[in-house]
Amino acid sequence: MCRSASHWQTNLLPTVSLAGSFQAEQASYRGIQFDNAQSPFTLTNLIWSLPQLRLSRPEGQVQASYSSHLHTRDFSWQVQGQVDPRIL
């Protein structure tokens, strides 16, 4: 079974391409609560991307862009908004 998983990750995953969007009410990520979260997303060439992430909290809103490489785990965040950065 491990061999199958490795084969899938090596040969199939790099060819996967996804695109869509999500919207969630009363969401949380790593313990940080949000009233609303929404973004389009893509997965292509092993890059997971949320280019227009919008988060709402009682004290304000955050606009962000996130990308991550699935194999290297390199990632990038660009964040701006009216929320205290210490909560992030």
PyMOL commands that set and color helices and strands:
alter all, ss='L'
color gray80, all
select helices_A, chain A and resi 2-15+85-87
alter helices_A, ss='H'
color red, helices_A
select strands_A, chain A and resi 18-29+32-44+47-57+60-69+75-81
alter strands_A, ss='S'
color yellow, strands_A
deselect
rebuild
show_as cartoon
